[in-house]
Amino acid sequence: MPAYKALLVLDLSQGTPDQKDKFYQTLTTATWQRLGQMETAWRCSWSDIEYDKAVDEIKDDVNKAALAAGIQRYPYAFQLGTNTVKSF
């Protein structure tokens, strides 16, 4: 199985500063890393995982972070592939 890397982009404009902090804390606990200085862009990687399992993990991580933060509206998009996520 290949190693997958994800780029996650979030819109937490409905959240308070405290809710956003809690959301980001929860993502960090789930091994996500903020991408550079961008507040709402994150990356994560997995080795030896099936594509569908990685998709499920992304959805679970985002949903858990939203629940922990008390944010009910949290549009997001992600890109999942085998190439490294880069920021400049």
N, C-alpha and C positions, 0 to 999 in steps of 0.2 A: 504494500500500500504506500502511496506517496505521502509526503509531508505537505500539509496545506497551510497557507497563510491568509489571514483575513484583514481587510480594511473595513472598519465600521465608522459610519458617519451618522451623527445624532442631531436631532432638533429638540432641545429641551427648553425652548423659549417660554413654555407654560410653567416651568418650575421656578421656585424661589432659589436664591443663592444657597440656602441650607439644603434644600432638596437636591440641587445639582451636585453639591459636595458629597452628599450621601450616595448618590447614584454613581459618581466617579470612584468613590472609595470601594463600593461593591464591585465595580468592574475590575479595579486593581487587584482586589482579593481573588478574583477569578482569572488572574494572570494576564489581563489586558494591560497594554502599555499605551499611554498617551503618545500621539504622533507629533513629535516636535513641540512647538509652542501652541498648537491648535487645540482649543478647548474641547471641541466636539469630534475630533478625529482620533481613532484608536486602532491599534493593531494587535493581533494575537496569532500564534502559530501552534500547530499540532504536528507531531511526527507519528507516522504509522496509524492513520485514521481514514476511514471511508468518508467520501464526500458528504453523503447524507447525514452521517453522524456529526460531522463538523458543522453543518447547517443547523442541526438540532441544538448543538451546544451554543452556537451564537444566539439563537432565539432564546434559549433558556437563560443564558447569562444576562441578556438585555432585559428580559421579563423579570428576573430576580432583582436586578438593580432598580428597576422601576418600582417594584413592590416595596423594596426596602426603603426607597426614598419617598414613597407616597405620591409618585407622579403618575397620573392617569393617561395623559396624552404624550406620547413620545415617538413621533415618526422617526424612522431610521432606515438606512440602506447599508448593504454590505456587498463587498466583492470578495470572492473566495477563489483562490487559485494556488498554483505552485510557485509563482514568482515572488520575490521578496518585495515587501511594501517599503517604499522609499519616501522620504520627505526632504525638503530643501529649505 
